Amino acid sequence: MTHVAVSIAVADAAELDAALQRAQAASVAGARLVEWRVDELAPQDNAGNVIGRLVTASPMPCIVTIRSETEGGLYNGDEQHRGELLAQLIQGDAPPRYIDVEWKMFRNPGVLRDQICAALDAVPEDRRPSIIASAHDFASRPGDLLQIIEQTTHDDRVDVIKLAWTARSLRDNLEVIDVLSERRKPMIALCMGPFGLMSRVLAPKFGGLLTYASDSDASATAPGQPTLMQLRNLYRFDSIGANTKVYGVIGWPIEHSQSPRVHNAGFTAIDFDGVYLPMPVPPEYEHFKATVGAMIDHDGLGFCGASVTIPHKRNLVRFVQNRAGTLDPMSERIGAANTLVADSDGGVECANTDAPSVVQSLRSTSGDNDCELRSKRAAVLGAGGVARAVVTGLIDAGADVVIFNRTAQRAQQLVDALMQSNRSDGVGRASVGEPSALRSEQFDIYVNCTSIGMEGGPMPSDSPLDVLAGRAVTVPETAVVFDTVYAPKRTVFLQQAEKAGAVVISGWDMFTRQAAMQFELWTGRELSEAR
Ligand code: NAP
């Protein structure tokens, strides 16, 4: 069983009571081990007694770590002193369960190793702490990784091997999985940094001894460390096992995505053996191809699918075509997709759930039949990726769409592409509008597909209608106004439309609908069962 170890740094004797309270709270919240990081405390006077009290009063079995500056920690004392402290703990009345010491220091006969080994030999076997020999690399994968594994595996004084390095891409996680799967001794292996979350969350799938968590956002002791609540509540840590299927959201940037919350909650609700992770992949197609290809082709990962978002929606279509996979008709028409389904033989399919979700959202306001959008006049603001899906969905449903965009040429390109690929039975049409016409012309439907109004976007407090029209514009009372922006849920545009008496639809509605369609493609079940 893989435990969660909450890592708590204690810099000073004055922090002892607060640190024990934090550990107690973490234990109640599901941590099974506490790592006491006493790097800064260790060189201080009386450190032996203070650390001894910490270990004795620890509400959970503990790891004691005095990490030196040379390996990313804050301990700046000498090795003689560190050895004495650790020996004192080993021979104390209540020794810790584990002592973590850097392999770089421990591997050579010398003062640190000699003192630790002598202390271990002086206590009965059943009271001896286990030695974790750890190797860290904050730049990249250690060049001598395999050598370290070989040496630590054959060193009788090493009970647990710990390997941690900074991932430069998601692919580094796959090597962590490989070394864990081939371990011949208990092992902790993980990647640090923004690309490393997968290795930390999936430790139970591959038999890692433990994974580290912080007890709050602000207290992580290593880059990329998740919080205990994220691990257990968001990423379903306790239910991850050897057969757990792996899904994720691929994009750049991806850290603010709501998709992990939605899909993991869905998996929990239907008791589906899956986990859904953020998967950051840098923009270029080569990154997408290399990373997604490696995840699909990896034997043990169990990667079964992903949501794909900005800037990779077109890359997904290209990738699936290059692998001779299957595109759903909407992906083919739009040339962009947001859903990847991968099977265990390396086969791939992609689908676009953005376009149908827009149509569903609009129809939900006024009944449920095709005719509702037929011949309606729709103003689409913006001509980027989302606009492409929105306009396709609308013209397929028979609407008459006018696209207004800051850059007219981009709107024209969109119209040309869509009208060219439009199905012969499609009754809707698309054209380009001059933005100033928004002041005088009225539409049945307005859809914002620009990033104006989005939290963290270019103009978070503005209405895209006003910006494009060049002055404040009021929508007709009879209009349906749909903002694809979903953060915030009530944008300035929607607030103004509501004031005018229009029916409003939030981008959150589209977001949950497209997510529900993805969920169904992966699990065969409805996300609504999960709500
Ligand atoms: P995109 O391809 O980058 O397109 C951005 C659009 O916004 C372009 O039309 C751009 O006009 C316009 N724009 C940006 N800044 C502007 C400004 N200052 N003034 C006027 N126009 C401006 O982005 P996208 O992928 O289409 O995404 C657009 C929005 O859709 C996102 O903000 C996101 O919130 C939302 N979205 C929602 C969902 C959902 O499920 N609800 C899913 C995906 C995306 P130019 O062509 O002139 O640059």
Residues whose N, C-alpha, C, O or C-beta is under 5 A from the ligand:
A	BS01	NAP	I310 G382 A383 G384 G385 V386 A387 N405 R406 T407 R410 C449 T450 S451 M454 P458 T484 V485 Y486 G507 W508 M510 F511
